[in-house]
Each structure stands twice: as C-alpha cells, then as structure tokens.
Amino acid sequence: MIRYRTLMGTLFAAFSLTAIGCGPSLHKFDGIVTMDGKGVGGATVVFVPAEGTGTIGSAMTTAEGTFSMASSDPAVGIPAGPYKVTITKSAIVSGDAPNASDPNAMKNMQKMMQNIAKASKDQLPAKYSNATSTPLKVVVPPESQPLKLELTK
C-alpha cells in the first residue's frame, strides 16, 4: 500500500511538472511610441489578443516613448499571435484638497473637480484608446525590435 502511494505521488509530481512546461511560449520585447516623430512619454500601451481571449500585456512608456512589453508578471512576456494595440495618455492633475473649515470649501471642491475632468481627457487621438477602433495591429513576436508604433492625428 505504501509503495502504491509513493508511486502515485511520484507520477502526480512528474505529470504536474510536465504540464507546467506545456504552456505557450512567451515573448518579451521592447518598443517605442511616437507621434509627429517625437516619443510619447507617460502613455499606457496595452496589447489585446485579436481573437478577444488570452493574455493581455501592458506597459508604460518612458519620457522618451520607449517601453518593455511583458505580461502582468514582469518576468514573463505575452504569447505569440495577433494583437490589437491601444495607447492612452491622460494628464496628471495635482493639487491640495480644500480645507474643510473654509466657508468656500464646497465651491473650491467643485472647481477642483471640474479642472480634473478637463485635464483627464485623453491627450492622444481617440481612435487609439479602444480595441475595436484602434488601427494598430501587430503580431507577437515582432519581426524587428524595437517595435515602432507611430501615431497620427
């Protein structure tokens, strides 16, 4: 009986280790986002599987517009295949919260919220913000690196 359990435990462990290695190969790669020939810094780049299911990859661009693509785990990339790419960039709004003891606190809060709403609009053309409308389509792994994503107005 003990031999049987030992044998079954060993077979289960071997099967589990084999199954872990059977997933799709993952690809990490670098890219650059430009508009009018200049790097687009502070943008969010998202790779959405063209078939609608699968691993989504995302990255933030540096001030120069470069990015490194990986999955939600930075140690691994995304599976090979066709992807739609969305790119968004919103302004960062900062400021101090109104003082609650100020008699104009509510007015100041409303003004601050209006400023945030104005500034938080996407700074890039809307066609790049949605997976259904984006003209950016790529195949992973890219043929050349860095992957160049040129945006137009």
C-alpha positions in Angstrom: 0.0 0.0 0.0 2.8 2.4 0.8 4.6 1.6 -2.5 1.4 2.3 -4.4 1.0 5.7 -2.7 4.7 6.6 -3.3 4.3 5.6 -6.9 1.1 7.6 -7.4 2.7 10.6 -5.6 5.8 10.4 -7.9 3.6 10.1 -11.0 1.5 13.0 -10.0 4.5 15.2 -9.3 6.1 14.3 -12.7 2.8 15.0 -14.5 2.4 18.3 -12.8 5.9 19.4 -13.7 5.4 18.3 -17.3 2.1 20.2 -17.6 3.7 23.4 -16.3 6.1 23.4 -19.2 3.4 22.8 -21.8 2.0 26.3 -21.9 2.5 28.7 -24.8 5.9 30.3 -25.3 6.0 33.8 -24.0 7.8 36.8 -25.7 9.2 39.9 -24.1 10.1 42.8 -26.4 10.9 46.5 -26.5 9.1 49.2 -28.4 8.7 52.9 -28.9 5.6 55.1 -29.4 6.0 58.2 -31.4 3.7 61.0 -32.7 5.0 63.6 -35.2 8.4 61.9 -34.9 8.7 62.5 -31.2 8.5 59.9 -28.4 5.2 59.9 -26.5 6.1 59.7 -22.8 3.7 58.7 -20.0 1.4 56.7 -22.2 -0.2 53.3 -21.4 0.3 50.7 -24.1 -2.0 47.7 -24.0 -1.8 44.6 -26.2 -5.2 42.9 -26.5 -5.4 39.5 -28.2 -7.1 40.0 -31.6 -9.3 36.9 -31.0 -10.7 38.5 -27.8 -9.4 35.9 -25.3 -6.0 35.3 -23.9 -3.2 37.2 -22.1 -3.3 41.0 -22.2 0.1 42.7 -22.0 0.6 46.3 -20.8 3.4 48.8 -20.3 4.0 52.5 -19.6 6.2 54.5 -21.9 9.3 56.4 -20.6 9.7 60.1 -21.2 11.3 59.2 -24.5 8.4 57.0 -25.5 10.1 53.6 -25.1 8.5 50.6 -23.4 9.3 47.0 -22.4 6.4 44.6 -23.0 5.6 41.9 -20.5 2.5 40.4 -19.0 1.1 41.1 -15.6 4.2 39.3 -14.3 7.2 41.4 -15.4 9.4 38.3 -15.5 7.4 36.8 -18.5 6.2 38.1 -21.8 3.0 37.6 -23.8 2.1 34.6 -26.0 2.7 34.7 -29.8 -0.1 35.8 -32.0 -2.0 38.8 -33.4 -2.8 41.7 -31.1 -4.7 45.0 -31.3 -2.8 47.8 -29.5 -4.4 50.6 -27.6 -2.5 53.6 -26.4 -3.8 56.2 -24.0 -2.3 59.2 -22.1 -4.0 61.4 -19.6 -2.8 64.5 -17.9 -1.8 64.2 -14.3 -3.6 66.6 -12.1 -2.3 67.6 -8.7 -3.4 70.0 -6.0 -4.3 70.3 -2.4 -7.7 69.3 -1.1 -9.8 72.2 0.1 -9.7 73.0 3.8 -12.9 71.7 5.3 -13.1 74.7 7.7 -13.0 77.1 4.8 -16.5 78.5 4.1 -15.9 78.2 0.4 -14.7 74.6 0.7 -17.6 73.2 -1.4 -17.1 75.8 -4.1 -13.4 75.1 -4.2 -14.0 71.3 -4.3 -16.4 71.7 -7.3 -13.8 73.9 -9.1 -11.1 71.3 -8.5 -13.3 68.5 -9.8 -14.1 70.5 -13.0 -10.3 71.0 -13.5 -9.7 67.3 -13.0 -12.4 66.4 -15.5 -11.0 68.8 -18.1 -7.4 67.7 -17.7 -8.1 64.0 -17.5 -9.3 63.7 -21.1 -7.1 61.6 -23.3 -4.2 63.5 -24.8 -4.0 61.2 -27.8 -6.4 60.7 -30.7 -9.5 58.7 -29.6 -9.0 56.1 -32.3 -6.1 54.6 -30.3 -8.0 54.3 -27.0 -10.3 51.4 -27.9 -9.5 47.9 -29.0 -12.4 47.9 -31.5 -11.3 51.2 -33.2 -7.5 51.1 -33.0 -5.7 50.9 -36.3 -2.7 49.4 -34.6 -2.4 45.7 -35.1 0.8 43.7 -34.6 1.9 40.1 -34.5 4.0 38.9 -31.5 6.9 38.3 -31.6 7.6 41.4 -33.7 9.8 40.9 -36.7 12.1 43.7 -35.7 13.0 45.4 -32.4 12.2 47.8 -31.1 8.6 47.6 -32.3 7.7 51.0 -33.7 4.2 52.4 -33.1 3.7 55.7 -35.0 0.6 57.6 -34.1 -1.1 60.1 -36.4 -3.6 62.8 -35.6 
